[in-house]
Amino acid sequence: MTDTDTSPTDPDTGGKTDPRLLELLICPVTRTPLSYDRERQELVSKKAKLAYPIRDGLPIMLESEARSLDGA
C-alpha cells in the first residue's frame, strides 16, 4: 500500500471491512437489505429474523451461521 491508498475501513469491524461493502450485501434468504449492528458486529435481516456475524472483518453470510432473532 502507498500513502495515497484511500480505501476506507471501519475500525468497528476490525478495520478490515469496507463500509461500502456492507451497504451492498443482501440477505441470502430473503434477498432484502441488511442493517449493520455495530455493537454486536452483525448484519441483521429483519424480514428473515436472522443476524449474520462479522468475524475478523468478514461477513459470514451463511444461514447456518446466523443467529435467530426469534426470542433473542
Secondary structure, DSSP 8 states (H G I E B T S, - for coil): --TT------GGGTT-S-HHHHHH-B-TTT--B-EEETTTTEEEETTTTEEEEEETTEE---GGG-EE-TT-
